[in-house]
Amino acid sequence: MARSKGQDRKEEILEAGLEVFAERGYYNTTTALIAEKAGISQPYVFRFFPTKEELFITVLNRAFDRILQTFKNVESSPEQLDNDMLKAYEQLSAQYPNEIALQVIGIGITDEAIRAVTKEGLSRIRNYVLEQYKAAGMPDAERNATIFIAMGMMCNISYFLDLPELFAFNENK
């Protein structure tokens, strides 16, 4: 099924929004900046997204969906599951760095609707990881899923702040 020009435009707005929100944050981003990035007029943005908040929520959900799908695409043996999921997340981070930034930005926004989406997105990811760990027979699956998510968030913050030493550690010690 072919996409309409409107669907293409909406997609362009979403990708522009993802990039601009990731670069500038939620509060420093305007729909005018997103429109400029997408090469359209600001009123055209409002045709698809009545508010900046609605656009951000859509983009944030897209980021969480992409992250979750990355984990769902992992095919691994139980022994390699943790390592393979970590590698998949590292590849996602390299390919879609804006998704990483959006998670960190979403955590810092106090708006209830955005906070709810952030909570729900992180919960979906954690629950999926937990299900996979349990299915793999991983001992202490609850604890290990929590550690996996915590390490991922620490990695996100390190990346977002461009502070690699925050996440650096020596495995030999």
Secondary structure, 3 states (H helix, E strand, C coil): CCCCHHHHHHHHHHHHHHHHHHHHCCCCCCHHHHHHHHCCCHHHHHHHCCCHHHHHHHHHHHHHHHHHHHHHCCCCCCCCHHHHHHHHHHHHHHHCHHHHHHHHHHHCCCCHHHHHHHHHHHHHHHHHHHHHHHHCCCCCHHHHHHHHHHHHHHHHHHHHCCCHHHCCCCCCC
